[in-house]
């Protein structure tokens, strides 16, 4: 790019010389800009996988045994390079707090992990003792081969309420999609042994369940079913069961592990940082650190590039939901300004609708008394993101969305109506082979509620492409997740079943999806692959962003 810099700054025309119209000049400028932005994204894509040589600068963590790794009280079996790092913590620190979500203390042979609920638990949970409210949890994760500890190395007693696990976990069960993308990104999907497929989008996890490589069973909404607990009991290798503070997929055993990444109030990157929490249970902190560092760099580089896309244009956005009247209550109309949604709008160059009074009071949603009040705000917004629930998104057309919102269109000129159900799962599973068979309901699950939590850079790329158009902001490559569909343009959801696993994995192998999985055992081929990378792309991106700025002022 530097060798061609002169061609971007042609001398201004002299009087009497040839001239270009303003429109032509603008066209050339935007064409140049689109090419440059595409290069920014292309470089980010090329930088996505990880260099295996950088993943472990020391010895891998091994189980303690008398022959090759004998116990020594003078050693820490979790070396500094294999510990979680954060932007505001010293590398290799013994005590680390990750945003407002969780903390970890590294002792000699175990880790003490604590979850933190304060900033994201429901208001009602502050005043009641409901079982399924967020409660701070404490886990003691003891390295395999070591004795179950009762005290810290300094002799202080461990919390009596702590739940003990031996790590790395040998296998897990999940009825909850939250941890799934993080396990995929860390190459741990083959550690899933039992799953409730009704609420999962991942095509490769669908494939494992439908091909009977892993076991499938249904769970209750707030209590385990007999089939679920029976399957877990039949798989003694299952040493952990992912659940959340609402009791999703709970087994009511000491194998339950709360994972609340989707509820984190730390923002769009704060949610993604929960990859570090999951890594603690598998001794994969080095990979989690690398993945998140890359995710953060690419997100910020994309955000910076979009400043130039926006220019002087001002657009607003709002995340809206309508719930019809039912036996559970009257109809409701609301706009969400959850932290990660506000941040996503801002990163894409939009101004999110926020009720600052409610926000200051600690509320992230505004409920309207009447649909007229709701519409009064709705019709002032440039980009409306509708999150209204539909049981069958694959058949939900433009007319259905407009009818539910009780509008015929958006009144603001050029306004856009998006939904977050571009990629959804099919209804097939081993527990219900097809949509006409009898058995438990298998839902169409949006990838927005699954991989979007772990992949904010990809979400931002997809969102910006919808808002500003692919001519200005490139869309995700084929084979990568997509989250938003343009309702007014007639876009429909794309249904992903097990047959699309190979396509998704091919995109990961080729490093197409901005940030990609680490050491993934690819389900479609049954092999393990590690992709190479260079992270120096950020230096090149900075140079290109300078060219972008220069291009736009020409």
C-alpha positions as CSV (number, residue, x, y, z in Angstrom):
1,X,0.0,0.0,0.0
2,X,2.8,2.4,0.9
3,X,4.3,2.1,-2.6
4,X,1.1,3.5,-4.2
5,X,0.5,6.3,-1.7
6,X,1.3,8.9,-4.4
7,X,-1.5,7.7,-6.6
8,X,-4.0,8.6,-3.9
9,X,-3.0,12.3,-3.9
10,X,-3.1,13.4,-7.4
11,X,-2.4,17.2,-7.9
12,X,-5.6,19.3,-7.8
13,X,-6.7,20.5,-11.2
14,X,-5.5,23.8,-12.4
15,X,-7.8,26.4,-13.9
16,X,-8.7,25.6,-17.4
17,X,-7.7,21.9,-17.0
18,X,-10.0,18.9,-17.0
19,X,-12.5,18.6,-14.1
20,X,-14.5,15.9,-12.3
21,X,-18.0,16.3,-11.0
22,X,-18.6,16.1,-7.2
23,X,-20.6,12.9,-7.8
24,X,-17.8,11.3,-9.7
25,X,-15.3,12.4,-7.1
26,X,-17.5,10.9,-4.3
27,X,-17.8,7.7,-6.3
28,X,-14.1,7.3,-6.7
29,X,-13.5,8.1,-3.0
30,X,-16.0,5.5,-1.8
31,X,-14.7,2.9,-4.2
32,X,-11.2,3.4,-2.8
33,X,-12.5,3.4,0.7
34,X,-14.5,0.1,0.2
35,X,-11.3,-1.6,-1.1
36,X,-9.3,-0.4,1.8
37,X,-11.9,-1.5,4.4
38,X,-12.1,-4.8,2.7
39,X,-8.4,-5.1,3.1
40,X,-8.6,-4.3,6.8
41,X,-11.1,-7.2,7.2
42,X,-9.1,-9.5,4.9
43,X,-6.0,-8.9,7.1
44,X,-8.0,-9.6,10.2
45,X,-9.3,-12.8,8.6
46,X,-5.8,-13.9,7.7
47,X,-4.7,-13.3,11.2
48,X,-7.4,-15.4,12.8
49,X,-5.9,-18.8,13.6
50,X,-3.2,-19.3,16.2
51,X,0.5,-20.3,16.0
52,X,0.9,-23.6,17.9
53,X,4.4,-22.6,19.0
54,X,3.0,-19.6,20.8
55,X,0.4,-21.6,22.7
56,X,2.7,-23.0,25.4
57,X,6.0,-21.2,26.2
58,X,6.5,-23.6,29.1
59,X,5.6,-27.2,29.9
60,X,2.0,-28.3,29.5
61,X,0.1,-28.9,32.7
62,X,0.3,-32.6,33.5
63,X,-1.4,-34.8,36.1
64,X,0.6,-35.4,39.3
65,X,2.0,-38.9,39.5
66,X,4.9,-40.5,41.5
67,X,6.9,-41.4,38.4
68,X,7.0,-38.5,35.9
69,X,5.5,-35.6,37.9
70,X,5.8,-36.3,41.6
71,X,4.1,-34.0,44.1
72,X,6.3,-31.3,45.6
73,X,4.9,-28.7,48.0
74,X,7.6,-26.3,46.8
75,X,6.2,-26.2,43.2
76,X,3.2,-24.5,41.6
77,X,1.7,-26.8,39.1
78,X,0.1,-23.9,37.2
79,X,3.1,-22.0,35.8
80,X,2.7,-18.2,35.1
81,X,2.4,-18.6,31.3
82,X,-0.5,-21.0,31.8
83,X,-2.6,-18.6,33.9
84,X,-5.4,-16.3,32.9
85,X,-4.3,-12.8,32.0
86,X,-6.3,-9.5,31.7
87,X,-5.5,-6.0,30.6
88,X,-5.3,-4.7,34.1
89,X,-3.5,-7.7,35.8
90,X,0.2,-8.5,35.9
91,X,1.0,-11.4,33.6
92,X,1.2,-14.6,35.6
93,X,-0.5,-13.2,38.6
94,X,-1.7,-15.6,41.3
95,X,-5.0,-13.7,41.9
96,X,-7.0,-12.5,38.9
97,X,-10.4,-10.8,38.5
98,X,-12.0,-11.0,35.1
99,X,-14.2,-8.0,34.6
100,X,-17.2,-8.3,37.0
101,X,-17.8,-12.0,36.2
102,X,-15.4,-14.2,38.2
103,X,-12.1,-14.4,40.1
104,X,-9.4,-17.1,40.2
105,X,-6.7,-17.8,42.8
106,X,-3.9,-20.2,41.7
107,X,-2.6,-22.3,44.6
108,X,0.0,-25.1,44.3
109,X,-2.2,-27.9,43.1
110,X,-5.6,-26.3,42.7
111,X,-7.5,-23.2,41.6
112,X,-10.1,-21.5,43.6
113,X,-12.7,-20.0,41.3
114,X,-15.5,-17.7,42.4
115,X,-18.4,-16.3,40.3
116,X,-19.7,-12.8,40.9
117,X,-23.4,-12.1,40.5
118,X,-23.8,-8.5,41.7
119,X,-23.9,-6.6,38.4
120,X,-26.1,-8.9,36.3
121,X,-28.6,-10.7,38.6
122,X,-32.2,-9.8,38.3
123,X,-33.5,-7.0,40.6
124,X,-35.9,-9.4,42.3
125,X,-33.0,-11.7,43.3
126,X,-31.6,-9.0,45.5
127,X,-34.6,-9.4,47.9
128,X,-35.6,-13.0,47.6
129,X,-34.1,-16.4,48.0
130,X,-35.3,-18.1,44.8
131,X,-33.2,-21.1,44.0
132,X,-32.9,-20.0,40.4
133,X,-31.5,-16.5,41.0
134,X,-27.9,-15.8,40.5
135,X,-25.9,-16.8,43.5
136,X,-22.1,-16.5,43.9
137,X,-20.5,-19.9,43.5
138,X,-17.1,-21.2,44.6
139,X,-15.3,-24.0,42.9
140,X,-12.1,-25.8,43.9
141,X,-10.4,-27.2,40.8
142,X,-7.8,-29.7,41.8
143,X,-5.2,-31.0,39.3
144,X,-5.6,-34.7,38.5
145,X,-3.4,-36.9,40.7
146,X,-3.4,-34.4,43.7
147,X,-5.3,-35.1,46.9
148,X,-8.5,-33.1,47.5
149,X,-7.3,-30.0,49.4
150,X,-8.8,-28.6,52.6
151,X,-6.6,-25.6,53.0
152,X,-4.7,-23.1,51.0
153,X,-0.9,-23.4,50.9
154,X,-0.7,-20.9,53.8
155,X,-2.9,-23.1,56.0
156,X,-6.1,-21.1,55.7
157,X,-9.2,-23.3,55.4
158,X,-10.9,-23.5,52.1
159,X,-14.6,-22.3,52.0
160,X,-16.8,-25.1,53.3
161,X,-19.5,-24.2,50.6
162,X,-17.1,-24.9,47.7
163,X,-17.8,-27.6,45.2
164,X,-14.8,-29.7,44.2
165,X,-13.8,-30.9,40.8
166,X,-10.8,-32.7,39.4
167,X,-9.3,-31.0,36.3
168,X,-9.1,-31.2,33.5
169,X,-12.7,-32.3,33.2
170,X,-12.8,-35.5,31.2
171,X,-16.2,-34.9,29.7
172,X,-19.2,-32.7,30.1
173,X,-23.0,-32.6,29.7
174,X,-24.9,-29.5,28.5
175,X,-28.5,-28.6,27.8
176,X,-27.4,-24.9,27.6
177,X,-25.9,-23.4,24.5
178,X,-23.9,-20.7,26.3
179,X,-20.7,-22.7,26.8
180,X,-20.9,-24.4,23.3
181,X,-19.2,-21.8,21.2
182,X,-16.4,-21.4,23.7
183,X,-15.7,-25.1,23.7
184,X,-15.7,-25.1,19.9
185,X,-13.2,-22.2,19.8
186,X,-10.9,-24.0,22.2
187,X,-11.1,-27.3,20.3
188,X,-13.1,-29.0,23.1
189,X,-16.3,-29.9,21.4
190,X,-15.3,-33.6,21.6
191,X,-15.4,-33.3,25.4
192,X,-19.3,-33.1,25.2
193,X,-20.7,-36.5,26.0
194,X,-24.3,-35.7,26.8
195,X,-26.5,-33.0,25.3
196,X,-30.1,-31.8,25.2
197,X,-30.2,-30.9,21.4
198,X,-33.5,-29.0,21.6
199,X,-31.7,-25.7,22.4
200,X,-28.5,-26.0,20.4
201,X,-27.6,-24.3,17.2
202,X,-24.0,-25.6,16.5
203,X,-24.2,-27.7,13.3
204,X,-21.3,-29.8,14.5
205,X,-22.8,-30.6,17.9
206,X,-26.0,-31.4,16.1
207,X,-24.0,-33.8,13.9
208,X,-22.4,-35.5,17.0
209,X,-25.9,-36.0,18.5
210,X,-27.7,-37.1,15.4
211,X,-24.9,-39.5,14.4
212,X,-25.1,-41.0,17.9
213,X,-21.5,-40.1,18.7
214,X,-22.8,-38.4,21.9
215,X,-26.0,-39.1,23.9
216,X,-29.0,-36.9,23.7
217,X,-31.9,-36.5,26.2
218,X,-34.4,-33.8,27.2
219,X,-34.2,-31.7,30.4
220,X,-36.8,-30.0,32.5
221,X,-37.0,-26.2,32.6
222,X,-36.0,-25.9,36.2
223,X,-35.5,-29.5,37.4
224,X,-33.8,-32.5,35.8
225,X,-35.8,-35.1,34.0
226,X,-35.3,-38.8,34.7
227,X,-33.8,-39.3,31.2
228,X,-31.3,-36.5,31.7
229,X,-30.0,-37.7,35.1
230,X,-30.0,-41.3,33.9
231,X,-27.9,-40.5,30.9
232,X,-25.4,-38.5,33.0
233,X,-25.2,-41.4,35.4
234,X,-24.6,-43.8,32.5
235,X,-21.6,-41.7,31.4
236,X,-19.2,-41.9,34.3
237,X,-16.7,-39.9,32.3
238,X,-19.0,-36.9,32.7
239,X,-17.4,-34.9,35.5
240,X,-19.1,-31.5,34.8
241,X,-22.6,-30.4,33.8
242,X,-22.9,-26.8,32.4
243,X,-25.9,-24.9,33.7
244,X,-26.7,-21.3,34.4
245,X,-28.3,-19.3,37.3
246,X,-31.8,-20.1,35.9
247,X,-31.2,-23.8,36.3
248,X,-31.0,-24.6,32.6
249,X,-30.0,-28.2,32.2
250,X,-29.3,-28.6,35.9
251,X,-28.6,-32.1,37.1
252,X,-29.0,-31.3,40.8
253,X,-25.7,-33.0,41.6
254,X,-22.3,-31.8,42.6
255,X,-21.3,-31.9,38.9
256,X,-23.3,-28.7,38.1
257,X,-21.2,-25.7,37.0
258,X,-22.8,-22.3,36.6
259,X,-21.8,-20.5,33.4
260,X,-23.3,-17.0,33.1
261,X,-21.4,-15.5,30.2
262,X,-24.4,-14.4,28.3
263,X,-25.6,-12.3,31.3
264,X,-22.3,-10.5,31.9
265,X,-22.8,-6.7,32.2
266,X,-19.2,-6.1,31.1
267,X,-20.3,-5.4,27.6
268,X,-19.8,-7.0,24.2
269,X,-16.1,-8.0,24.9
270,X,-16.9,-8.8,28.5
271,X,-19.2,-11.6,27.4
272,X,-16.5,-13.0,25.1
273,X,-14.0,-13.0,27.9
274,X,-15.9,-15.8,29.6
275,X,-13.8,-18.1,27.3
276,X,-11.2,-17.7,30.1
277,X,-13.7,-19.0,32.7
278,X,-14.4,-22.1,30.7
279,X,-10.7,-22.7,30.1
280,X,-10.0,-23.0,33.8
281,X,-11.8,-26.3,33.9
282,X,-9.6,-27.8,31.1
283,X,-6.3,-26.1,31.9
284,X,-6.5,-24.2,28.6
285,X,-5.9,-20.7,29.9
286,X,-3.0,-20.1,27.4
287,X,-5.3,-20.7,24.5
288,X,-8.1,-18.6,26.0
289,X,-5.7,-15.7,26.5
290,X,-4.6,-15.9,22.9
291,X,-8.1,-16.2,21.5
292,X,-9.5,-13.3,23.5
293,X,-6.5,-11.0,22.8
294,X,-7.0,-11.6,19.1
295,X,-10.8,-11.1,19.4
296,X,-10.3,-7.8,21.2
297,X,-7.7,-6.6,18.7
298,X,-9.8,-7.4,15.7
299,X,-13.0,-6.0,17.2
300,X,-11.2,-2.7,18.0
301,X,-9.6,-2.6,14.5
302,X,-13.0,-3.1,12.9
303,X,-14.6,-0.5,15.2
304,X,-11.9,2.0,14.2
305,X,-12.4,1.3,10.5
306,X,-16.1,1.9,10.9
307,X,-15.5,5.5,12.2
308,X,-14.5,6.3,8.7
309,X,-17.5,4.5,7.2
310,X,-19.8,6.5,9.3
311,X,-18.2,9.8,8.5
312,X,-20.6,12.6,9.4
313,X,-23.7,10.5,9.0
314,X,-25.9,10.2,12.2
315,X,-28.0,7.1,12.6
316,X,-29.9,5.8,15.6
317,X,-30.7,2.2,16.6
318,X,-33.0,0.5,19.1
319,X,-33.5,-3.1,20.2
320,X,-37.3,-3.7,20.5
321,X,-39.5,-6.5,21.7
322,X,-43.3,-7.0,21.8
323,X,-44.9,-9.8,23.8
324,X,-48.5,-10.6,23.1
325,X,-51.1,-10.8,25.9
326,X,-51.3,-14.3,27.3
327,X,-52.3,-16.2,30.4
328,X,-49.1,-15.0,32.0
329,X,-49.9,-11.3,31.6
330,X,-50.9,-8.4,29.4
331,X,-49.2,-7.4,26.2
332,X,-45.8,-5.6,26.7
333,X,-43.7,-3.3,24.5
334,X,-40.1,-2.6,25.4
335,X,-36.8,-1.3,24.3
336,X,-33.6,-2.8,25.7
337,X,-30.4,-0.9,26.3
338,X,-28.3,-3.7,27.7
339,X,-24.7,-2.7,27.8
340,X,-23.5,-5.1,25.0
341,X,-26.3,-3.9,22.7
342,X,-25.5,-0.2,23.3
343,X,-21.8,-1.0,22.7
344,X,-22.5,-2.9,19.5
345,X,-24.5,0.0,18.1
346,X,-21.8,2.5,19.1
347,X,-19.0,0.4,17.6
348,X,-21.0,0.2,14.3
349,X,-21.3,4.0,14.2
350,X,-24.8,4.3,15.5
351,X,-26.4,6.1,18.5
352,X,-28.4,3.6,20.6
353,X,-31.7,4.6,22.1
354,X,-31.2,4.8,25.9
355,X,-33.5,6.0,28.6
356,X,-30.8,7.6,30.8
357,X,-33.1,8.0,33.8
358,X,-33.8,4.3,33.9
359,X,-30.2,3.4,33.1
360,X,-28.9,5.5,36.0
361,X,-31.4,3.6,38.2
362,X,-29.7,0.3,37.2
363,X,-32.4,-0.8,34.6
364,X,-31.5,-1.9,31.1
365,X,-35.0,-1.9,29.6
366,X,-37.8,0.6,29.1
367,X,-41.4,-0.7,29.2
368,X,-44.1,1.4,27.5
369,X,-47.6,1.6,28.9
370,X,-49.2,1.6,25.5
371,X,-48.4,0.6,22.0
372,X,-48.9,4.2,20.9
373,X,-46.1,5.3,23.2
374,X,-43.9,2.5,21.8
375,X,-44.6,3.4,18.2
376,X,-43.9,7.1,18.9
377,X,-40.3,6.1,19.6
378,X,-40.1,3.3,17.1
379,X,-40.8,5.6,14.1
380,X,-37.9,7.9,15.0
381,X,-35.3,5.2,14.8
382,X,-33.0,4.5,11.8
383,X,-32.1,0.9,12.6
384,X,-34.7,-1.1,14.5
385,X,-33.6,-4.5,15.7
386,X,-36.6,-6.6,16.5
387,X,-36.1,-9.3,19.1
388,X,-39.7,-10.4,19.4
389,X,-40.0,-14.2,19.9
390,X,-41.4,-16.4,17.1
391,X,-41.6,-20.1,17.6
392,X,-40.8,-20.8,13.9
393,X,-38.4,-18.2,12.6
394,X,-37.8,-20.2,9.4
395,X,-41.4,-19.4,8.3
396,X,-41.6,-15.9,9.7
397,X,-41.9,-13.5,6.8
398,X,-41.9,-9.7,6.6
399,X,-45.7,-9.6,6.9
400,X,-45.6,-11.6,10.2
401,X,-43.0,-9.3,11.7
402,X,-44.8,-6.1,10.7
403,X,-48.1,-7.5,11.9
404,X,-46.7,-8.4,15.3
405,X,-45.2,-4.9,15.7
406,X,-48.6,-3.6,14.6
407,X,-47.1,-1.4,11.8
408,X,-47.2,-1.4,8.0
409,X,-43.7,-0.1,7.8
410,X,-41.3,2.3,9.4
411,X,-42.1,5.9,8.9
412,X,-38.6,7.4,9.0
413,X,-37.1,7.7,5.6
414,X,-34.5,5.0,4.9
415,X,-35.2,3.2,8.2
416,X,-34.1,-0.4,8.4
417,X,-35.8,-3.3,10.3
418,X,-33.4,-6.2,11.3
419,X,-33.9,-9.4,13.2
420,X,-31.4,-11.5,15.0
421,X,-32.4,-14.9,13.5
422,X,-30.4,-15.0,10.3
423,X,-28.8,-18.4,11.2
424,X,-31.1,-20.9,13.0
425,X,-30.9,-24.6,13.6
426,X,-33.2,-27.2,12.1
427,X,-35.6,-29.3,14.1
428,X,-33.9,-32.7,13.7
429,X,-32.3,-34.7,16.4
430,X,-31.9,-38.3,17.6
431,X,-34.6,-37.7,20.2
432,X,-36.9,-36.5,17.5
433,X,-35.6,-37.5,14.0
434,X,-37.9,-35.2,12.0
435,X,-40.4,-32.4,12.4
436,X,-43.4,-34.8,11.9
437,X,-42.3,-37.4,14.4
438,X,-43.7,-37.5,17.8
439,X,-41.6,-36.7,20.8
440,X,-40.1,-33.7,22.6
441,X,-40.2,-30.3,20.8
442,X,-36.9,-29.5,19.1
443,X,-36.6,-25.7,18.6
444,X,-35.2,-23.5,15.9
445,X,-32.4,-21.9,17.8
446,X,-30.8,-18.7,16.7
447,X,-27.0,-18.5,16.6
448,X,-27.4,-15.0,17.9
449,X,-28.0,-16.7,21.3
450,X,-25.0,-19.0,20.9
451,X,-21.9,-18.1,19.0
452,X,-22.6,-14.3,19.0
453,X,-21.6,-14.3,22.7
454,X,-18.1,-15.6,21.9
455,X,-17.5,-13.8,18.6
456,X,-18.2,-10.1,18.9
457,X,-15.8,-9.2,16.1
458,X,-17.8,-11.3,13.7
459,X,-21.1,-9.9,15.0
460,X,-19.8,-6.4,14.5
461,X,-18.8,-7.2,10.9
462,X,-22.2,-8.7,10.1
463,X,-24.1,-5.8,11.8
464,X,-22.1,-3.1,10.0
465,X,-22.6,-4.8,6.6
466,X,-26.3,-4.6,7.1
467,X,-26.3,-1.1,8.4
468,X,-23.9,0.5,5.9
469,X,-24.1,-2.0,3.0
470,X,-21.5,-4.4,1.8
471,X,-20.1,-1.8,-0.7
472,X,-18.8,0.1,2.4
473,X,-18.4,-2.7,5.0
474,X,-17.8,-6.3,3.8
475,X,-20.1,-9.0,5.1
476,X,-18.8,-12.2,6.8
477,X,-17.3,-14.8,4.4
478,X,-19.3,-17.8,3.3
479,X,-19.3,-20.5,5.9
480,X,-19.1,-18.1,8.8
481,X,-22.0,-17.3,11.2
482,X,-24.4,-14.6,10.3
483,X,-26.7,-13.0,12.8
484,X,-28.9,-10.3,11.3
485,X,-31.4,-10.4,8.5
486,X,-33.0,-7.4,6.8
487,X,-36.7,-7.9,7.1
488,X,-37.9,-5.1,4.9
489,X,-35.6,-6.4,2.1
490,X,-37.3,-9.8,2.4
491,X,-34.4,-11.7,3.8
492,X,-35.3,-15.0,5.5
493,X,-33.4,-17.1,8.1
494,X,-30.9,-19.6,6.9
495,X,-31.4,-23.1,8.4
496,X,-28.3,-25.0,9.5
497,X,-28.4,-28.7,10.3
498,X,-25.8,-31.3,10.7
499,X,-25.0,-31.3,7.0
500,X,-23.6,-27.8,7.3
501,X,-21.0,-28.8,9.9
502,X,-18.3,-29.4,7.2
503,X,-19.0,-26.0,5.7
504,X,-18.5,-24.3,9.0
505,X,-15.4,-26.2,9.8
506,X,-13.9,-25.5,6.3
507,X,-14.3,-21.7,7.0
508,X,-12.5,-22.2,10.4
509,X,-9.7,-24.2,8.8
510,X,-9.2,-21.5,6.2
511,X,-9.2,-18.7,8.7
512,X,-12.2,-16.9,7.1
513,X,-14.2,-15.9,10.1
514,X,-12.0,-13.1,11.5
515,X,-11.1,-15.0,14.7
516,X,-11.1,-18.7,14.5
517,X,-10.9,-21.8,16.7
518,X,-7.7,-23.0,18.4
519,X,-6.4,-26.6,17.9
520,X,-9.8,-27.7,16.7
521,X,-10.7,-31.4,16.4
522,X,-12.8,-31.1,13.3
523,X,-16.0,-33.1,13.7
524,X,-16.7,-33.6,10.0
525,X,-13.3,-35.2,9.4
526,X,-12.4,-36.6,12.8
527,X,-8.9,-35.0,12.7
528,X,-7.1,-32.4,14.8
529,X,-5.7,-29.4,13.0
530,X,-3.8,-26.3,14.2
531,X,-3.7,-23.3,11.9
532,X,-0.8,-21.0,11.6
533,X,-1.0,-17.2,12.0
534,X,0.8,-13.9,12.2
535,X,-0.6,-11.3,14.6
536,X,1.4,-8.5,13.1
537,X,-1.7,-7.6,11.0
538,X,-2.6,-4.9,13.5
539,X,0.4,-2.9,12.4
540,X,-0.7,-3.1,8.8
541,X,-4.3,-2.3,9.8
542,X,-3.1,0.9,11.4
543,X,-1.4,1.9,8.2
544,X,-4.5,1.1,6.2
545,X,-6.7,3.1,8.6
546,X,-4.5,6.1,8.0
547,X,-5.0,5.7,4.2
548,X,-8.8,5.3,4.9
549,X,-8.8,8.7,6.7
550,X,-6.8,10.3,3.9
551,X,-9.1,8.9,1.3
552,X,-12.2,10.3,2.9
553,X,-10.9,13.8,3.1
554,X,-9.8,13.9,-0.6
